[in-house]
Amino acid sequence: MSRSIEREIRVEAAPEVVYEVVSSPEHLREWWPDDADLDATAGATGTITFRREDETKVVALTVVEADPPRRFSFRWDYDGEVATASNSLLVTFDLIPSDGGTLLRFAETGYDEAAKSDEVYHDHTSGWNYFLPRLTPYVDRLVHRP
């Protein structure tokens, strides 16, 4: 069985807004990494940074697809190599218009192709379970600012 992480989230905002929230550094920092430096253009490279009390982890990423407002995807690799299908994980945000809002379909794949351990898989599952639910309240605050 292939290992992947998949989630669906309903967001009460237009796909154009949600696309910005999942692809631009100033919005990403509000719900996911502590810092982000990337250009949402296919082929562009960048980094995301996670800070914990005892360590800072900077992870390189490569934008695979930037198709506003439908899809944003990137590959990221923890080993400092250029991210390829054989060494990295693919994160995809598909945005589907739905009743005046957006159905966000999230997937992180490539665990088997990149020979990632069960520990990495469980760590990422736990991470996405924490971070993805933060996206909706952030979008709500963004859209409904007084």
DSSP file (Angstrom, degrees, kcal/mol; ACC not computed):
  #  RESIDUE AA STRUCTURE BP1 BP2  ACC     N-H-->O    O-->H-N    N-H-->O    O-->H-N    TCO  KAPPA ALPHA  PHI   PSI    X-CA   Y-CA   Z-CA
    1    1 A M              0   0    0      0, 0.0     2,-0.3     0, 0.0     0, 0.0   0.000 360.0 360.0 360.0 133.8    0.0    0.0    0.0
    2    2 A S        -     0   0    0      1,-0.1     2,-0.4   109,-0.0     0, 0.0  -0.558 360.0-131.3 -77.6 134.0    1.3    3.4   -1.0
    3    3 A R        +     0   0    0     -2,-0.3   108,-0.6     2,-0.0   107,-0.4  -0.728  42.6 143.2 -88.2 131.1    1.8    5.9    1.9
    4    4 A S        -     0   0    0     -2,-0.4     2,-0.5   105,-0.1   105,-0.2  -0.971  43.4-128.1-155.6 162.7    0.4    9.4    1.4
    5    5 A I  E     +A  108   0A   0    103,-2.2   103,-2.5    -2,-0.3     2,-0.4  -0.982  31.7 175.2-116.8 124.5   -1.3   12.1    3.5
    6    6 A E  E     +A  107   0A   0     -2,-0.5     2,-0.3   101,-0.2   101,-0.2  -0.995   3.5 167.6-134.9 136.5   -4.6   13.4    2.1
    7    7 A R  E     -A  106   0A   0     99,-2.1    99,-2.9    -2,-0.4     2,-0.4  -0.978  20.5-151.1-142.3 153.3   -7.0   15.9    3.6
    8    8 A E  E     -A  105   0A   0     -2,-0.3     2,-0.4    97,-0.2    97,-0.2  -0.998  17.6-179.2-125.2 133.9  -10.0   17.9    2.5
    9    9 A I  E     -A  104   0A   0     95,-2.5    95,-3.3    -2,-0.4     2,-0.5  -0.996  21.8-138.9-133.1 135.1  -10.9   21.2    4.1
   10   10 A R  E     -A  103   0A   0     -2,-0.4     2,-0.4    93,-0.2    93,-0.2  -0.826  21.9-168.4 -91.8 130.5  -13.8   23.5    3.3
   11   11 A V  E     -A  102   0A   0     91,-3.1    91,-2.8    -2,-0.5     2,-2.0  -0.982  22.5-137.5-123.5 129.1  -12.7   27.2    3.3
   12   12 A E  S    S+     0   0    0     -2,-0.4     2,-0.3    89,-0.2    89,-0.1  -0.423  76.4  80.3 -85.1  64.3  -15.2   30.0    3.3
   13   13 A A  S    S-     0   0    0     -2,-2.0    -2,-0.2    89,-0.1   127,-0.0  -0.970  88.2 -85.2-159.9 157.9  -13.3   32.2    0.8
   14   14 A A    >>  -     0   0    0     -2,-0.3     4,-2.1     1,-0.1     3,-0.9  -0.286  40.9-112.1 -65.3 151.4  -12.9   32.3   -3.0
   15   15 A P  H 3> S+     0   0    0      0, 0.0     4,-2.8     0, 0.0     5,-0.2   0.830 117.2  62.1 -53.2 -33.5  -10.2   30.0   -4.5
   16   16 A E  H 3> S+     0   0    0      2,-0.2     4,-1.5     1,-0.2     5,-0.1   0.900 107.2  43.4 -61.0 -40.0   -8.2   33.2   -5.4
   17   17 A V  H <> S+     0   0    0     -3,-0.9     4,-1.8     2,-0.2    -1,-0.2   0.934 114.4  48.9 -70.2 -46.7   -7.9   34.1   -1.7
   18   18 A V  H  X S+     0   0    0     -4,-2.1     4,-1.8     1,-0.2    -2,-0.2   0.882 106.6  57.4 -62.9 -38.4   -7.1   30.5   -0.7
   19   19 A Y  H  X S+     0   0    0     -4,-2.8     4,-0.9     1,-0.2     3,-0.3   0.930 106.8  48.4 -57.7 -46.2   -4.4   30.2   -3.4
   20   20 A E  H >X S+     0   0    0     -4,-1.5     4,-2.1     1,-0.2     3,-0.5   0.888 109.2  54.1 -60.8 -38.6   -2.6   33.3   -2.0
   21   21 A V  H 3< S+     0   0    0     -4,-1.8    -1,-0.2     1,-0.2    -2,-0.2   0.814 114.4  39.8 -67.9 -31.0   -2.8   31.8    1.5
   22   22 A V  H 3< S+     0   0    0     -4,-1.8    -1,-0.2    -3,-0.3    -2,-0.2   0.499 125.3  34.9 -95.6  -3.4   -1.1   28.5    0.4
   23   23 A S  H << S+     0   0    0     -4,-0.9    -2,-0.2    -3,-0.5    -3,-0.2   0.594  96.3  78.5-127.0 -13.9    1.4   30.0   -2.0
   24   24 A S    >X  -     0   0    0     -4,-2.1     4,-2.8    -5,-0.2     3,-1.1  -0.856  68.9-135.2-108.1 135.9    2.7   33.4   -0.7
   25   25 A P  H 3> S+     0   0    0      0, 0.0     4,-2.3     0, 0.0     5,-0.2   0.854 102.5  57.4 -53.2 -42.4    5.3   33.7    2.1
   26   26 A E  H 34 S+     0   0    0      1,-0.2     4,-0.2     2,-0.2    -5,-0.1   0.829 116.1  36.6 -63.7 -29.4    3.5   36.4    4.0
   27   27 A H  H X> S+     0   0    0     -3,-1.1     3,-1.4    -7,-0.3     4,-0.6   0.860 111.5  58.1 -87.3 -40.3    0.4   34.2    4.3
   28   28 A L  H >X S+     0   0    0     -4,-2.8     4,-3.0     1,-0.3     3,-1.6   0.907 100.2  59.6 -54.4 -43.1    2.2   30.9    4.8
   29   29 A R  H 3< S+     0   0    0     -4,-2.3    -1,-0.3     1,-0.3    -2,-0.2   0.734  98.0  61.4 -58.6 -22.7    4.0   32.2    7.9
   30   30 A E  H <4 S+     0   0    0     -3,-1.4    -1,-0.3    -4,-0.2    -2,-0.2   0.699 123.3  11.8 -81.0 -19.1    0.6   32.8    9.5
   31   31 A W  H << S+     0   0    0     -3,-1.6   103,-0.2    -4,-0.6    -2,-0.2   0.552 131.4  20.6-133.5 -13.5   -0.5   29.2    9.6
   32   32 A W  S  < S+     0   0    0     -4,-3.0    -3,-0.1     1,-0.4    -4,-0.1   0.498 105.3  23.3-126.7 -93.2    2.4   26.9    8.7
   33   33 A P        -     0   0    0      0, 0.0    -1,-0.4     0, 0.0    17,-0.2  -0.309  65.1-122.4 -82.0 166.4    6.2   27.5    8.9
   34   34 A D  S    S+     0   0    0     15,-1.8     2,-0.3     1,-0.2    16,-0.2   0.810  97.6   7.1 -71.5 -29.4    7.9   30.1   11.1
   35   35 A D  E     -B   49   0A   0     14,-1.6    14,-2.8    -7,-0.1     2,-0.3  -0.991  65.2-169.5-149.9 154.0    9.4   31.6    7.9
   36   36 A A  E     -B   48   0A   0     -2,-0.3     2,-0.4    12,-0.2    12,-0.2  -0.993   7.1-177.6-146.3 137.6    9.1   31.2    4.2
   37   37 A D  E     +B   47   0A   0     10,-3.0    10,-2.3    -2,-0.3     2,-0.3  -0.857  37.3 120.8-136.6  98.6   11.1   32.5    1.3
   38   38 A L        -     0   0    0     -2,-0.4     2,-0.5     8,-0.2     8,-0.1  -0.994  53.0-132.6-157.1 157.8    9.7   31.5   -2.1
   39   39 A D        -     0   0    0     -2,-0.3     2,-2.7     6,-0.3    24,-0.2  -0.974  27.4-131.4-112.9 125.1    8.4   32.7   -5.3
   40   40 A A        +     0   0    0     -2,-0.5     2,-0.4   -17,-0.1   -16,-0.0  -0.328  68.1 117.6 -79.1  61.5    5.2   31.0   -6.4
   41   41 A T  S >  S-     0   0    0     -2,-2.7     3,-2.6    26,-0.0    22,-0.3  -0.995  75.9-100.0-128.7 132.9    6.4   30.3   -9.9
   42   42 A A  T 3  S+     0   0    0     -2,-0.4    22,-0.2     1,-0.3     3,-0.1  -0.252 110.7  19.5 -52.9 131.3    6.9   26.9  -11.4
   43   43 A G  T 3  S+     0   0    0     20,-3.1    -1,-0.3     1,-0.3    21,-0.1   0.182  93.6 129.2  92.8 -15.9   10.5   25.9  -11.2
   44   44 A A    <   -     0   0    0     -3,-2.6    19,-3.1    -5,-0.2    -1,-0.3  -0.373  46.3-146.2 -70.9 150.7   11.4   28.5   -8.6
   45   45 A T  E     + C   0  62A   0     17,-0.2    -6,-0.3    -3,-0.1     2,-0.3  -0.816  29.0 142.8-114.3 158.8   13.3   27.3   -5.5
   46   46 A G  E     - C   0  61A   0     15,-2.3    15,-2.6    -2,-0.3     2,-0.3  -0.909  34.5-108.1-168.0-167.0   13.0   28.6   -2.0
   47   47 A T  E     -BC  37  60A   0    -10,-2.3   -10,-3.0    -2,-0.3     2,-0.4  -0.967   8.3-156.0-140.4 156.1   13.0   27.6    1.7
   48   48 A I  E     -BC  36  59A   0     11,-2.1    11,-3.1    -2,-0.3     2,-0.4  -0.978  18.1-150.5-127.4 148.0   10.8   27.2    4.6
   49   49 A T  E     -BC  35  58A   0    -14,-2.8   -15,-1.8    -2,-0.4   -14,-1.6  -0.962   9.5-167.8-126.2 133.3   12.0   27.4    8.2
   50   50 A F  E     - C   0  57A   0      7,-2.7     7,-3.1    -2,-0.4     2,-0.5  -0.978  10.6-161.1-117.2 129.0   10.7   25.7   11.3
   51   51 A R  E     + C   0  56A   0     -2,-0.5     2,-0.3     5,-0.2     5,-0.2  -0.936  12.6 173.0-113.4 130.7   12.0   26.9   14.7
   52   52 A R        -     0   0    0      3,-3.3     3,-0.4    -2,-0.5    -2,-0.0  -0.785  50.2 -95.1-120.8 171.0   11.8   24.8   17.9
   53   53 A E  S    S+     0   0    0     -2,-0.3     3,-0.1     1,-0.2    -1,-0.0   0.886 123.4  28.5 -53.9 -40.9   13.3   25.7   21.2
   54   54 A D  S    S+     0   0    0      1,-0.1     2,-0.3    -3,-0.0    -1,-0.2   0.460 124.9  25.5-105.4  -2.2   16.3   23.5   20.6
   55   55 A E        -     0   0    0     -3,-0.4    -3,-3.3     2,-0.0     2,-0.5  -0.998  52.1-145.7-159.5 155.2   16.7   23.6   16.8
   56   56 A T  E     -C   51   0A   0     -2,-0.3     2,-0.5    -5,-0.2    -5,-0.2  -0.994  19.4-163.2-120.7 127.6   16.0   25.5   13.6
   57   57 A K  E     -C   50   0A   0     -7,-3.1    -7,-2.7    -2,-0.5     2,-0.5  -0.954   3.1-167.3-116.9 120.0   15.3   23.5   10.5
   58   58 A V  E     -C   49   0A   0     -2,-0.5     2,-0.5    -9,-0.2    -9,-0.2  -0.926  10.0-165.7-105.7 124.1   15.6   25.1    7.0
   59   59 A V  E     -C   48   0A   0    -11,-3.1   -11,-2.1    -2,-0.5     2,-0.2  -0.938  12.7-136.2-117.5 127.8   14.0   23.0    4.3
   60   60 A A  E     -CD  47  77A   0     17,-0.8    17,-1.7    -2,-0.5     2,-0.3  -0.523  25.7-175.6 -77.6 145.1   14.6   23.6    0.6
   61   61 A L  E     -CD  46  76A   0    -15,-2.6   -15,-2.3    15,-0.2     2,-0.4  -0.976  18.6-151.5-140.3 158.0   11.7   23.4   -1.8
   62   62 A T  E     -CD  45  75A   0     13,-2.6    13,-2.7    -2,-0.3     2,-0.4  -0.997  24.4-125.9-127.9 125.9   11.1   23.6   -5.5
   63   63 A V  E     + D   0  74A   0    -19,-3.1   -20,-3.1    -2,-0.4    11,-0.3  -0.578  27.8 178.9 -72.1 126.5    7.7   24.8   -6.9
   64   64 A V  E     +     0   0A   0      9,-2.3     2,-0.4    -2,-0.4    10,-0.2   0.860  66.1  11.5 -94.0 -47.6    6.4   22.2   -9.3
   65   65 A E  E     + D   0  73A   0      8,-1.5     8,-2.6   -23,-0.1     2,-0.4  -0.997  51.8 178.8-140.4 132.9    3.1   23.8  -10.4
   66   66 A A  E     + D   0  72A   0     -2,-0.4   -24,-0.2     6,-0.2     6,-0.2  -0.861  19.7 153.5-133.4  97.4    1.7   27.3   -9.9
   67   67 A D  E >>  - D   0  71A   0      4,-3.1     3,-2.7    -2,-0.4     4,-2.0  -0.698  43.3-122.3-128.3  76.5   -1.7   27.5  -11.6
   68   68 A P  T 34 S+     0   0    0      0, 0.0   -52,-0.1     0, 0.0    -2,-0.1  -0.378  84.1   3.8 -67.7 142.3   -3.8   30.2   -9.8
   69   69 A P  T 34 S+     0   0    0      0, 0.0   -50,-0.1     0, 0.0     3,-0.1  -0.796 131.2  50.0-100.2  33.5   -6.4   29.8   -8.5
   70   70 A R  T <4 S+     0   0    0     -3,-2.7    25,-3.4     1,-0.3     2,-0.4   0.879 108.6   8.9 -98.7 -43.8   -6.6   26.0   -9.1
   71   71 A R  E  <  +DE  67  94A   0     -4,-2.0    -4,-3.1    23,-0.2     2,-0.4  -0.998  43.0 179.2-149.7 139.0   -3.3   24.3   -7.9
   72   72 A F  E     +DE  66  93A   0     21,-2.0    21,-2.8    -2,-0.4     2,-0.3  -0.985  19.9 167.4-135.4 127.3   -0.1   25.0   -6.1
   73   73 A S  E     +DE  65  92A   0     -8,-2.6    -9,-2.3    -2,-0.4    -8,-1.5  -0.987   7.3 174.6-141.3 151.6    2.4   22.2   -5.6
   74   74 A F  E     -DE  63  91A   0     17,-2.2    17,-3.2    -2,-0.3     2,-0.4  -0.982  24.0-131.3-149.0 158.9    6.0   21.9   -4.5
   75   75 A R  E     -DE  62  90A   0    -13,-2.7   -13,-2.6    -2,-0.3     2,-0.4  -0.912  24.2-170.1-108.6 141.0    8.6   19.3   -3.7
   76   76 A W  E     -DE  61  89A   0     13,-1.9    13,-2.1    -2,-0.4     2,-0.4  -0.987   5.1-166.8-134.2 148.2   10.6   19.5   -0.5
   77   77 A D  E >   -D   60   0A   0    -17,-1.7   -17,-0.8    -2,-0.4     3,-0.6  -0.996  15.8-160.0-138.3 130.3   13.7   17.6    0.6
   78   78 A Y  T 3  S+     0   0    0     -2,-0.4   -20,-0.1     1,-0.2    -1,-0.1   0.571  84.6  71.2 -82.9 -10.4   15.2   17.4    4.1
   79   79 A D  T 3  S-     0   0    0      8,-0.2    -1,-0.2     2,-0.1     3,-0.1   0.333 106.0-113.0 -96.1   9.2   18.6   16.2    2.9
   80   80 A G  S <  S+     0   0    0     -3,-0.6     2,-0.2     1,-0.3    -2,-0.1   0.574  76.0 124.9  76.4   8.0   19.8   19.5    1.2
   81   81 A E  S    S-     0   0    0      6,-0.1     2,-0.3     1,-0.1    -1,-0.3  -0.509  77.2 -83.8 -92.3 166.0   19.7   18.0   -2.3
   82   82 A V        -     0   0    0     -2,-0.2     2,-0.3    -3,-0.1    -1,-0.1  -0.570  57.9-109.1 -65.3 129.8   17.8   19.4   -5.2
   83   83 A A        +     0   0    0     -2,-0.3     2,-0.3    -8,-0.2    -8,-0.1  -0.476  50.9 162.9 -71.5 123.5   14.3   18.0   -4.8
   84   84 A T    >>  -     0   0    0     -2,-0.3     4,-1.4    -8,-0.1     3,-1.2  -0.812  54.2 -97.3-129.9 172.2   13.5   15.4   -7.4
   85   85 A A  T 34 S+     0   0    0     -2,-0.3     5,-0.1     1,-0.2    -2,-0.1   0.758 122.3  52.1 -62.7 -23.8   10.8   12.7   -7.7
   86   86 A S  T 34 S+     0   0    0      1,-0.1    -1,-0.2    28,-0.1    -3,-0.1   0.553 121.1  26.7 -92.7  -6.6   13.2   10.1   -6.3
   87   87 A N  T <4 S+     0   0    0     -3,-1.2     2,-0.3    -5,-0.1    -8,-0.2   0.404 111.6  56.5-132.9   3.4   14.3   12.0   -3.2
   88   88 A S  S  < S-     0   0    0     -4,-1.4     2,-0.3   -11,-0.1   -11,-0.2  -0.838  70.6-110.4-137.9 169.7   11.6   14.3   -2.1
   89   89 A L  E     -E   76   0A   0    -13,-2.1   -13,-1.9    -2,-0.3     2,-0.6  -0.784  26.3-137.6-100.1 144.6    7.9   14.6   -1.1
   90   90 A L  E     -EF  75 109A   0     19,-2.8    19,-2.5    -2,-0.3     2,-0.5  -0.911  14.4-165.0-106.1 122.3    5.3   16.3   -3.3
   91   91 A V  E     -EF  74 108A   0    -17,-3.2   -17,-2.2    -2,-0.6     2,-0.4  -0.926  10.1-173.7-106.9 128.3    2.8   18.6   -1.6
   92   92 A T  E     -EF  73 107A   0     15,-2.9    15,-1.9    -2,-0.5     2,-0.6  -0.984  15.9-167.8-128.8 131.2   -0.2   19.6   -3.6
   93   93 A F  E     -EF  72 106A   0    -21,-2.8   -21,-2.0    -2,-0.4     2,-0.5  -0.960  11.0-171.4-113.1 110.4   -3.0   22.0   -2.9
   94   94 A D  E     -EF  71 105A   0     11,-3.0    11,-3.1    -2,-0.6     2,-0.5  -0.897   7.4-157.6-101.0 131.4   -6.0   21.6   -5.3
   95   95 A L  E     - F   0 104A   0    -25,-3.4     9,-0.2    -2,-0.5    -2,-0.0  -0.942  10.0-175.7-116.8 119.3   -8.6   24.3   -4.9
   96   96 A I  E     - F   0 103A   0      7,-2.4     7,-3.1    -2,-0.5     5,-0.1  -0.957  28.9-120.3-118.7 121.8  -12.1   23.6   -6.2
   97   97 A P  E     + F   0 102A   0      0, 0.0     2,-0.3     0, 0.0     5,-0.2  -0.342  40.1 174.4 -57.4 137.7  -14.9   26.3   -6.1
   98   98 A S  E >   - F   0 101A   0      3,-2.1     3,-2.2     0, 0.0    -2,-0.0  -0.832  57.0 -33.8-155.5 109.6  -17.7   25.1   -4.0
   99   99 A D  T 3  S-     0   0    0     -2,-0.3     3,-0.1     1,-0.3     0, 0.0   0.867 123.7 -43.0  48.4  49.3  -20.9   26.9   -2.9
  100  100 A G  T 3  S+     0   0    0      1,-0.3    -1,-0.3   -88,-0.0     2,-0.1   0.444 134.4  62.6  80.5  -0.9  -19.3   30.4   -2.7
  101  101 A G  E <  S- F   0  98A   0     -3,-2.2    -3,-2.1   -89,-0.1     2,-0.4  -0.362  86.2 -89.5-128.8-150.3  -16.2   29.0   -1.0
  102  102 A T  E     -AF  11  97A   0    -91,-2.8   -91,-3.1    -5,-0.2     2,-0.7  -0.998  11.1-147.2-137.9 135.7  -13.4   26.6   -1.7
  103  103 A L  E     -AF  10  96A   0     -7,-3.1    -7,-2.4    -2,-0.4     2,-0.6  -0.921  24.6-156.5 -95.4 115.3  -12.8   22.9   -1.2
  104  104 A L  E     -AF   9  95A   0    -95,-3.3   -95,-2.5    -2,-0.7     2,-0.6  -0.845   5.8-164.7 -96.6 119.7   -9.1   22.5   -0.6
  105  105 A R  E     -AF   8  94A   0    -11,-3.1   -11,-3.0    -2,-0.6     2,-0.4  -0.928  10.8-169.3-105.5 116.5   -7.8   19.0   -1.4
  106  106 A F  E     +AF   7  93A   0    -99,-2.9   -99,-2.1    -2,-0.6     2,-0.3  -0.833   9.5 171.8-106.1 140.6   -4.4   18.5    0.2
  107  107 A A  E     -AF   6  92A   0    -15,-1.9   -15,-2.9    -2,-0.4     2,-0.5  -0.985  18.4-168.2-146.9 140.4   -2.0   15.7   -0.6
  108  108 A E  E     +AF   5  91A   0   -103,-2.5  -103,-2.2    -2,-0.3     2,-0.2  -0.981  28.1 163.8-124.6 118.3    1.6   14.9    0.3
  109  109 A T  E     + F   0  90A   0    -19,-2.5   -19,-2.8    -2,-0.5  -105,-0.1  -0.740  34.2  76.0-127.9 171.2    2.9   12.0   -1.7
  110  110 A G     >  +     0   0    0   -107,-0.4     4,-2.6    -2,-0.2     6,-0.2   0.451  50.1 127.4 106.1   3.1    6.3   10.4   -2.5
  111  111 A Y  T  4>S+     0   0    0   -108,-0.6     5,-2.9     1,-0.2  -107,-0.1   0.896  82.6  37.9 -58.8 -41.0    7.1    8.6    0.7
  112  112 A D  T >45S+     0   0    0   -109,-0.4     3,-1.1     3,-0.2    -1,-0.2   0.915 116.5  49.9 -78.4 -43.7    7.6    5.3   -1.0
  113  113 A E  T 345S+     0   0    0      1,-0.3    -2,-0.2     2,-0.1    -1,-0.2   0.865 116.7  42.1 -62.4 -36.8    9.4    6.7   -4.2
  114  114 A A  T 3<5S-     0   0    0     -4,-2.6    -1,-0.3   -26,-0.1    -2,-0.2   0.349 110.2-123.6 -93.0   5.5   11.8    8.7   -2.1
  115  115 A A  T < 5 +     0   0    0     -3,-1.1     2,-0.3     1,-0.2    -3,-0.2   0.898  45.4 175.3  53.8  46.2   12.3    5.8    0.4
  116  116 A K      < -     0   0    0     -5,-2.9    -1,-0.2    -6,-0.2    -2,-0.0  -0.617  29.5-112.3 -82.4 143.4   11.2    8.0    3.4
  117  117 A S     >  -     0   0    0     -2,-0.3     4,-2.2     1,-0.1     5,-0.1  -0.182  19.9-112.0 -72.0 163.9   11.0    6.1    6.7
  118  118 A D  H  > S+     0   0    0      1,-0.2     4,-2.9     2,-0.2     5,-0.2   0.839 119.6  60.5 -61.4 -32.7    7.8    5.4    8.6
  119  119 A E  H  > S+     0   0    0      2,-0.2     4,-2.4     1,-0.2    -1,-0.2   0.923 105.7  45.4 -62.0 -44.2    9.2    7.9   11.2
  120  120 A V  H  > S+     0   0    0      2,-0.2     4,-2.7     1,-0.2     5,-0.2   0.924 113.0  51.6 -63.7 -44.0    9.2   10.7    8.6
  121  121 A Y  H  X S+     0   0    0     -4,-2.2     4,-2.4     1,-0.2    -2,-0.2   0.928 113.2  43.6 -58.5 -47.2    5.7    9.6    7.5
  122  122 A H  H  X S+     0   0    0     -4,-2.9     4,-2.4     2,-0.2    -1,-0.2   0.876 112.6  53.0 -68.1 -37.3    4.3    9.7   11.0
  123  123 A D  H  X S+     0   0    0     -4,-2.4     4,-2.3    -5,-0.2    -2,-0.2   0.921 112.7  44.1 -62.4 -44.4    6.1   13.0   11.8
  124  124 A H  H  X S+     0   0    0     -4,-2.7     4,-3.2     2,-0.2     5,-0.3   0.885 110.8  54.0 -69.4 -38.7    4.6   14.6    8.7
  125  125 A T  H  X S+     0   0    0     -4,-2.4     4,-2.2    -5,-0.2    -2,-0.2   0.947 112.3  44.7 -58.7 -47.2    1.1   13.2    9.4
  126  126 A S  H  X S+     0   0    0     -4,-2.4     4,-1.3     2,-0.2    -2,-0.2   0.911 113.8  50.9 -62.0 -43.3    1.3   14.7   12.9
  127  127 A G  H  X S+     0   0    0     -4,-2.3     4,-3.1     1,-0.2     3,-0.5   0.939 112.0  44.6 -61.8 -49.3    2.6   18.0   11.5
  128  128 A W  H  X S+     0   0    0     -4,-3.2     4,-2.1     1,-0.2    -1,-0.2   0.862 108.5  58.4 -66.0 -33.9   -0.1   18.3    8.8
  129  129 A N  H  < S+     0   0    0     -4,-2.2    -1,-0.2    -5,-0.3    -2,-0.2   0.823 114.6  39.0 -62.6 -29.1   -2.8   17.3   11.4
  130  130 A Y  H  < S+     0   0    0     -4,-1.3     4,-0.3    -3,-0.5    -2,-0.2   0.913 122.8  37.9 -82.1 -48.9   -1.6   20.3   13.5
  131  131 A F  H >X S+     0   0    0     -4,-3.1     3,-1.7     1,-0.2     4,-0.5   0.903 105.6  60.6 -78.3 -43.0   -1.0   22.9   10.7
  132  132 A L  H >X S+     0   0    0     -4,-2.1     3,-1.6     1,-0.3     4,-0.6   0.876  99.9  56.2 -58.2 -40.3   -3.8   22.3    8.2
  133  133 A P  H 34 S+     0   0    0      0, 0.0    -1,-0.3     0, 0.0    -2,-0.2   0.691  99.3  63.7 -65.1 -14.2   -6.6   23.1   10.7
  134  134 A R  H <> S+     0   0    0     -3,-1.7     4,-1.5    -4,-0.3    -2,-0.2   0.695  88.9  70.7 -78.0 -19.0   -4.9   26.5   11.3
  135  135 A L  H <X S+     0   0    0     -3,-1.6     4,-2.6    -4,-0.5     5,-0.2   0.926  93.0  52.3 -65.6 -47.4   -5.5   27.5    7.7
  136  136 A T  H  X S+     0   0    0     -4,-0.6     4,-2.6     1,-0.2    -1,-0.2   0.927 110.1  45.6 -61.4 -49.4   -9.3   28.0    7.9
  137  137 A P  H  > S+     0   0    0      0, 0.0     4,-2.3     0, 0.0    -1,-0.2   0.870 112.7  53.1 -63.1 -33.2   -9.3   30.3   10.9
  138  138 A Y  H  X S+     0   0    0     -4,-1.5     4,-2.4     2,-0.2    -2,-0.2   0.945 110.2  46.4 -64.8 -45.9   -6.5   32.4    9.4
  139  139 A V  H  X S+     0   0    0     -4,-2.6     4,-2.9     1,-0.2     5,-0.3   0.906 110.4  54.6 -61.7 -40.9   -8.5   32.8    6.1
  140  140 A D  H  X S+     0   0    0     -4,-2.6     4,-2.3     1,-0.2    -1,-0.2   0.926 110.5  45.2 -57.9 -45.4  -11.6   33.7    8.2
  141  141 A R  H  < S+     0   0    0     -4,-2.3    -1,-0.2     1,-0.2    -2,-0.2   0.895 114.1  50.2 -64.2 -39.8   -9.6   36.5    9.9
  142  142 A L  H >< S+     0   0    0     -4,-2.4     3,-0.6     1,-0.2    -2,-0.2   0.915 117.0  38.5 -65.0 -44.7   -8.2   37.6    6.6
  143  143 A V  H 3< S+     0   0    0     -4,-2.9    -2,-0.2     1,-0.2    -1,-0.2   0.820 120.4  44.4 -78.5 -32.5  -11.5   37.8    4.8
  144  144 A H  T 3< S+     0   0    0     -4,-2.3    -1,-0.2    -5,-0.3    -2,-0.2  -0.011  75.1 145.8-107.4  29.8  -13.6   39.2    7.7
  145  145 A R    <         0   0    0     -3,-0.6    -3,-0.1     1,-0.2    -4,-0.0  -0.428 360.0 360.0 -63.2 137.9  -11.2   41.8    9.0
  146  146 A P              0   0    0      0, 0.0    -1,-0.2     0, 0.0    -2,-0.0   0.517 360.0 360.0 -70.1 360.0  -13.2   44.8   10.3
